[in-house]
């Protein structure tokens, strides 16, 4: 489901598909088989692949039936994906249906070497697509799944996930340079997840609805395939080492270092831009541990990520906004100081790509010197035009409302420093509330100290903090030195 998968699958969905070939000199059956496997990769976010030589095609009138056996499943023994397709004008293909096995099991080994048992069941499914095998024109697909269930067991850890309904659709095409552009969106309802672990740990979470969209521009699929192969090889190698040792050695093997270098090389020029925007609504959670339990609700959670590598500069941003946080049990003990809203936005922009790739290559090498690498990293981040910052951090806690920002800055001595700006309203009201709550009174000295170092600005207190290039200062005063002749601040 889109709202909960790792961001890495945004690349997997486009890279696992076989390279499409033009239909010139190929039969309708071969073109249809290639097209079906292409849309399979996109519809499943690259998590399911098949071997082209194992697929079979049979004709039934104007339609073709494509059977793609699945490898790696413990059951059913004859697991396969079945698609029905027919050729359209100008070489395009209409996939009228595609179905996965309605149930099955999968046995894998994770990096720790432990066995991982996964079982799935799909009660309803419908996938359709219109595909241009050459990718010269836009191809599109839609997929809908209902009453989906996953169960996972690994040692003492057990988890179960169910989804009432999830829908996804997208479009993809290739430009004149052969690079791929892909955009998609998904929606889902009724997500439920439970988990049990060692020592009595248990968790339970419900999400009423989720939605998201994502896009990838300028993806070089050849580099992506090389990167995926190296990543998979690295994971396999790590698992094998874990089976032979009680813990993974701290130093990578020569084979692992080579795989890391392959990943680093593939990253350079891999894509032009990626964007992700995902939202969950009406979240309920509960956690039980030997030391206690907790439960709460969240009105909404929104996650945004974006990145591009234009003009040899890397630019990325990350944001998370959480609204309507409620934890009744904790709120009673903390006097209602649990934040109701948190909004964080960060940025890393203007980093030169080539020196960054060179630095990553050096870090993966056998003769990497941590001191030299740290110096090179500091120099890279200190280059003109580079920006590392928390653009915004907002939260509230009871009567207190805080807004903050921060940025990392190079100093004259060659080290990195920073500037932090914090503004808070409701400090006096917070003090009054803390004084009325015996369990919170231990926090009063810290609040009094922060208030004494603040600067009045309207109905807020402000702290401008400077790090590096000398002692830490707050509002121009060295930390620990009280402002001379400053009267106590009054805030509302």
LINWONOR-V972051 format. One record per backbone hydrogen bond with DSSP energy under -1.0 kcal/mol. CO is the residue of the C=O (numbers start at 1). NH is the residue of the N-H. If there is no record, write none. Layout:
BEGIN
co=CO nh=NH
co=CO nh=NH
END
This chain:
BEGIN
co=1 nh=4
co=6 nh=9
co=7 nh=10
co=8 nh=11
co=8 nh=12
co=9 nh=13
co=11 nh=15
co=12 nh=16
co=23 nh=26
co=27 nh=31
co=28 nh=32
co=29 nh=33
co=30 nh=34
co=31 nh=35
co=32 nh=36
co=33 nh=37
co=34 nh=38
co=35 nh=39
co=36 nh=40
co=37 nh=41
co=38 nh=42
co=39 nh=43
co=40 nh=44
co=41 nh=46
co=42 nh=45
co=44 nh=47
co=51 nh=54
co=52 nh=55
co=56 nh=67
co=58 nh=65
co=60 nh=63
co=63 nh=60
co=64 nh=85
co=65 nh=58
co=66 nh=83
co=67 nh=56
co=68 nh=81
co=75 nh=105
co=76 nh=79
co=79 nh=70
co=81 nh=68
co=82 nh=99
co=83 nh=66
co=84 nh=96
co=84 nh=97
co=85 nh=64
co=86 nh=94
co=89 nh=92
co=92 nh=88
co=93 nh=131
co=94 nh=86
co=95 nh=129
co=97 nh=84
co=99 nh=82
co=102 nh=122
co=104 nh=120
co=105 nh=74
co=105 nh=75
co=106 nh=118
co=108 nh=116
co=110 nh=113
co=114 nh=110
co=116 nh=108
co=117 nh=153
co=118 nh=106
co=119 nh=151
co=120 nh=104
co=121 nh=149
co=124 nh=146
co=126 nh=144
co=128 nh=142
co=129 nh=95
co=130 nh=140
co=131 nh=93
co=132 nh=135
co=135 nh=174
co=139 nh=172
co=140 nh=130
co=141 nh=170
co=142 nh=128
co=143 nh=168
co=144 nh=126
co=145 nh=166
co=146 nh=124
co=147 nh=123
co=148 nh=163
co=149 nh=121
co=150 nh=161
co=151 nh=119
co=152 nh=159
co=153 nh=117
co=154 nh=157
co=157 nh=154
co=158 nh=196
co=159 nh=152
co=160 nh=194
co=161 nh=150
co=162 nh=192
co=163 nh=148
co=164 nh=147
co=165 nh=189
co=166 nh=145
co=167 nh=187
co=168 nh=143
co=169 nh=185
co=170 nh=141
co=171 nh=183
co=172 nh=139
co=173 nh=181
co=175 nh=178
co=179 nh=175
co=180 nh=219
co=181 nh=173
co=182 nh=216
co=183 nh=171
co=184 nh=214
co=185 nh=169
co=186 nh=212
co=187 nh=167
co=188 nh=210
co=189 nh=165
co=190 nh=164
co=191 nh=207
co=192 nh=162
co=193 nh=205
co=194 nh=160
co=195 nh=203
co=196 nh=158
co=198 nh=201
co=201 nh=197
co=202 nh=288
co=203 nh=195
co=204 nh=286
co=205 nh=193
co=206 nh=284
co=207 nh=191
co=208 nh=190
co=209 nh=281
co=210 nh=188
co=211 nh=279
co=212 nh=186
co=213 nh=277
co=214 nh=184
co=215 nh=275
co=216 nh=182
co=217 nh=272
co=217 nh=273
co=219 nh=180
co=220 nh=224
co=221 nh=225
co=222 nh=226
co=223 nh=227
co=224 nh=228
co=225 nh=229
co=226 nh=230
co=227 nh=231
co=228 nh=232
co=229 nh=233
co=230 nh=234
co=231 nh=235
co=232 nh=236
co=233 nh=237
co=234 nh=238
co=235 nh=239
co=236 nh=240
co=237 nh=241
co=238 nh=242
co=239 nh=243
co=241 nh=245
co=253 nh=257
co=254 nh=258
co=255 nh=259
co=256 nh=260
co=257 nh=261
co=258 nh=262
co=259 nh=263
co=260 nh=264
co=261 nh=265
co=262 nh=266
co=263 nh=267
co=264 nh=268
co=267 nh=270
co=270 nh=220
co=272 nh=309
co=273 nh=217
co=274 nh=307
co=275 nh=215
co=276 nh=305
co=277 nh=213
co=278 nh=303
co=279 nh=211
co=280 nh=301
co=281 nh=208
co=281 nh=209
co=282 nh=208
co=283 nh=298
co=284 nh=206
co=285 nh=296
co=286 nh=204
co=287 nh=294
co=288 nh=202
co=289 nh=292
co=292 nh=289
co=294 nh=287
co=296 nh=285
co=297 nh=326
co=298 nh=283
co=299 nh=282
co=300 nh=323
co=301 nh=280
co=302 nh=321
co=303 nh=278
co=304 nh=319
co=305 nh=276
co=306 nh=317
co=307 nh=274
co=308 nh=315
co=310 nh=313
co=312 nh=353
co=314 nh=351
co=315 nh=308
co=316 nh=348
co=317 nh=306
co=318 nh=346
co=319 nh=304
co=320 nh=344
co=321 nh=302
co=322 nh=342
co=323 nh=299
co=323 nh=300
co=326 nh=297
co=327 nh=331
co=328 nh=332
co=329 nh=333
co=330 nh=334
co=331 nh=336
co=340 nh=325
co=341 nh=396
co=342 nh=322
co=343 nh=394
co=344 nh=320
co=345 nh=391
co=345 nh=392
co=346 nh=318
co=347 nh=389
co=348 nh=316
co=349 nh=387
co=351 nh=314
co=352 nh=356
co=353 nh=357
co=354 nh=358
co=355 nh=359
co=356 nh=360
co=357 nh=361
co=358 nh=362
co=359 nh=363
co=360 nh=364
co=369 nh=373
co=370 nh=374
co=371 nh=375
co=372 nh=376
co=373 nh=377
co=374 nh=378
co=375 nh=379
co=376 nh=380
co=377 nh=381
co=378 nh=382
co=383 nh=386
co=387 nh=349
co=388 nh=408
co=389 nh=347
co=390 nh=406
co=392 nh=345
co=393 nh=404
co=394 nh=343
co=395 nh=402
co=397 nh=400
co=400 nh=397
co=401 nh=425
co=402 nh=395
co=403 nh=423
co=404 nh=393
co=405 nh=421
co=406 nh=390
co=407 nh=419
co=409 nh=417
co=411 nh=414
co=415 nh=411
co=417 nh=409
co=418 nh=467
co=419 nh=407
co=420 nh=465
co=421 nh=405
co=422 nh=463
co=423 nh=403
co=424 nh=461
co=425 nh=401
co=426 nh=430
co=427 nh=431
co=428 nh=432
co=429 nh=433
co=430 nh=434
co=431 nh=435
co=432 nh=436
co=434 nh=437
co=437 nh=440
co=440 nh=443
co=441 nh=444
co=443 nh=447
co=444 nh=448
co=445 nh=449
co=446 nh=450
co=447 nh=451
co=448 nh=452
co=449 nh=453
co=455 nh=462
co=457 nh=460
co=460 nh=457
co=461 nh=424
co=462 nh=455
co=463 nh=422
co=464 nh=475
co=465 nh=420
co=466 nh=473
co=467 nh=418
co=472 nh=479
co=473 nh=466
co=474 nh=477
co=477 nh=474
co=478 nh=481
END
